[in-house]
Amino acid sequence: MHRDVRWRALRDAPDSFAESFAEAAVRPITYWEELTRSVTIPSPHVMFLGSESEGIVGSTYGLMDRSHPDVGRVGGMWVEPAWRGRGVGRALL
């Protein structure tokens, strides 16, 4: 699921992320499993998903700066085009 959401985001908004769909598409499944673990088990990072009955409609990462433990940032935020302007991004933040 994590990989599928990320791929949708990269296809929809290719200029909004540091990586391209082509780069993400060749990553092995083990990469996606480890990334999912890194944002779902207790760690400095977290992933939030917005969902409706249709499925996942948005996502974002909360990332902590390891050298400054009191500093965080938003990374990889994306909202499904049909759901933009409806408060999903605000809810994710």
Secondary structure, DSSP 4 states (H G I P E B T S, - for coil): -HHHHHHHHHHH-GGGSSS-HHHHHTS-HHHHHHHHHHHHSSSS-EEEEEEETTEEEEEEEEEEETTEEEEEEEEEEEE-GGGTTTTHHHHH-
